[in-house]
Amino acid sequence: MLLKNLEFRTNVGQKVKILDIPVLEEDNPLFFKVNARLQLFLSQIHHQSSPKKVYSFREYLKKVLKWTEYEQIYQVNVLKNNA
């Protein structure tokens, strides 16, 4: 599972960091849902008067998605024999 982080400045000039954004392939059925949720999350942060400095997108998705969808997105690929 590849994860990316996003760092930007708000209109006020405050630096905000979003952690644990999953990188999905475009043919993944959850690709659109994750991108739409990310856009909603970013717009919520932009409209706050004093946002926090660090957010976890993983925690946000835990709250808003069904558990089965969340597990499909953040599935852990177990390597056989630690290879």
Secondary structure, 3 states (H helix, E strand, C coil): CCEEEEEEECCCCCEEEEEEEECCCCCCCCHHHHHHHHHHHHHHHHCCCCCCCEEEHHHHHHHHCCHHHHHHHCCCCCCHHHC
